[in-house]
Amino acid sequence: MICTSVKLYQEQAVAVVRGMKYPGKRWPQGRRGCGAMFAGDNFNQDGRRYLETANDNVLVIVQIESQQGLANVEEISSTDGIGMCFLL
């Protein structure tokens, strides 16, 4: 689970998803660094298997903190890769 703030617009939500997903077939636009050399060990997987499945096991939550963000909640929540919106 990864939670971050989105203040206003869907473009910010898209950028959040890109930053939290590894590049791959499903997420070619992913920008998450592949410094996960030892991460697979934590899940009894080799590095390759971890990178193949990691994106499916990450819940991306955006936190909406403004009136403008609330006005755009439908657009933000429809962003591919967003699993949950937390409204303040």
C-alpha positions as CSV (number, residue, x, y, z in Angstrom):
1,M,0.0,0.0,0.0
2,I,1.3,3.4,-1.0
3,C,-0.6,6.6,-0.1
4,T,0.1,10.1,-1.3
5,S,-1.6,13.4,-1.7
6,V,-3.3,14.6,-4.9
7,K,-4.3,18.3,-4.6
8,L,-6.3,19.1,-7.7
9,Y,-6.3,17.2,-10.9
10,Q,-6.3,13.8,-12.7
11,E,-2.9,14.6,-14.2
12,Q,-1.4,14.5,-10.7
13,A,-3.0,11.1,-10.1
14,V,-1.5,9.8,-13.4
15,A,1.9,11.0,-12.2
16,V,1.4,9.3,-8.9
17,V,0.6,5.9,-10.5
18,R,3.6,6.2,-12.9
19,G,5.9,6.8,-9.9
20,M,4.5,3.8,-8.0
21,K,4.6,1.2,-10.8
22,Y,7.6,-0.6,-12.2
23,P,7.9,-0.4,-16.0
24,G,6.5,-3.5,-17.7
25,K,3.9,-4.9,-20.1
26,R,0.9,-3.7,-18.1
27,W,2.5,-0.4,-17.1
28,P,5.0,0.6,-19.8
29,Q,4.7,4.2,-18.5
30,G,5.9,3.1,-15.0
31,R,8.8,5.0,-13.6
32,R,9.5,3.3,-10.3
33,G,13.1,2.5,-9.9
34,C,14.2,-1.1,-10.1
35,G,16.4,-1.1,-7.0
36,A,14.4,-4.0,-5.8
37,M,17.4,-6.4,-6.0
38,F,16.6,-7.8,-2.5
39,A,12.9,-7.0,-2.3
40,G,12.0,-10.4,-3.7
41,D,13.7,-12.1,-0.7
42,N,11.1,-10.6,1.6
43,F,8.4,-12.4,-0.4
44,N,10.2,-15.7,-1.1
45,Q,10.6,-14.8,-4.7
46,D,13.6,-14.3,-7.0
47,G,14.1,-10.8,-8.3
48,R,12.6,-11.5,-11.7
49,R,9.4,-13.0,-10.3
50,Y,9.1,-10.1,-7.8
51,L,9.2,-7.5,-10.6
52,E,6.7,-9.5,-12.7
53,T,4.2,-9.5,-9.9
54,A,5.0,-6.4,-7.8
55,N,2.7,-4.0,-9.7
56,D,-0.3,-6.3,-9.1
57,N,0.4,-6.3,-5.4
58,V,0.6,-2.5,-4.8
59,L,-2.5,-0.6,-3.7
60,V,-2.2,3.0,-4.8
61,I,-4.2,5.3,-2.5
62,V,-4.5,9.0,-3.2
63,Q,-5.4,11.5,-0.5
64,I,-7.6,14.4,-1.7
65,E,-7.2,17.4,0.5
66,S,-8.8,20.4,-1.3
67,Q,-12.2,21.6,-2.5
68,Q,-10.9,21.6,-6.1
69,G,-9.7,18.0,-5.6
70,L,-13.1,17.0,-4.2
71,A,-14.8,18.7,-7.2
72,N,-12.6,16.4,-9.5
73,V,-12.9,13.2,-7.4
74,E,-14.7,11.3,-10.1
75,E,-12.0,12.1,-12.7
76,I,-9.2,11.4,-10.2
77,S,-10.7,8.1,-9.0
78,S,-11.2,6.9,-12.6
79,T,-7.5,7.0,-13.2
80,D,-6.1,3.6,-14.2
81,G,-4.1,2.3,-11.3
82,I,-5.8,4.2,-8.5
83,G,-7.1,1.7,-6.0
84,M,-8.7,4.0,-3.5
85,C,-9.3,7.7,-2.8
86,F,-9.1,9.0,0.8
87,L,-11.0,12.2,1.3
88,L,-10.1,14.7,4.0
